[in-house]
Amino acid sequence: MTYQGERARPVTVKDASELGRCFEVSKVRLGADGHVSHVRWTEVNTASNLAAHAAIVSTAAEVIDAIHDGAQVAAVFPALEVHLPQRLFVIVEYENGGEFMVLAGPSAPGRNLSDISGLDTGGGVSPPGRSKGTTAFRAGLRKNTFAVSRVGLDADGRVAQVQWGRVDTRKNAWASPEVVVPVSEAVNALNAGDRVFALFASTHGHLPERRFVVANYDGGLRTIVLAGPTAYEREVHDMDRIEPTLRVP
């Protein structure tokens, strides 16, 4: 299976607008449904570890759009003596089409949504200054990128298995051999902040033209779906299929 990385694919302005940018969320406001509705955040210059501008209040939808476009958004937690490690925000998509931002990975003492400072009614801004994150902000947030070349679908047409591998986007090449795994591994990778792309056949090889996000269904079923609006010949059913002889380890 050939792989042509992100540098080989046509990138629209929207796709590249947030790629490589890092933001910190210092305060959140929760809506009546318990999900984040607003945040107080600022961009961090990863070279200097300084805030790039004054913190502002934005809607959760704006943060979700930034994550979709490639930004990394981390929560910072208050602490009396030492700064607690950050946690990345990821997007959870529900069957009804709603999207919410949640913290990646399992719960951790002092590092859960309820531990982030609350956003007061007035909002307000804070002046630019040194990031509250560690000086290794870039290293702490750097995640893996995976590419899915084939999918196995269940009886309802939902992704049950993936054939994937980790890719080196700097070298435009596979960084590990492809393997067939249950879709739960892709779900876990997305929840941990990794990026997972779908590969579609083209005259220039298999290009990662769309990203996967997590979808939750009734009964506790969790799988992956392609982010964004439908696209001609760029849906899950257009991808190459896992052969029946390939079994999940």
Buried (B, 14 or more C-beta within 10 A) or exposed (E): BEBBBBEBBEBEEEBEBBEEBBBBBBBBBBEEEEBBBBBBBBBBBBEEBBBBEEBBBBEBEEBBBBBBBBBBBBBBBEEEEEEBBBBBBBBBBEEEEEBBBBBBBEEEEEBBBEBBBEBEEEBEEEEBEEBBBEEEBBEBBEBBBBBBBBBBBEEEEBBBBBBBBBBBBEEBEBBEEBBBBBBBBBBBBBBBBBBBBBBBBEEEBBBBBBBBBBBBEEEEBBBBBBBEEEEEEBBBEEBBEBEEEEEBE
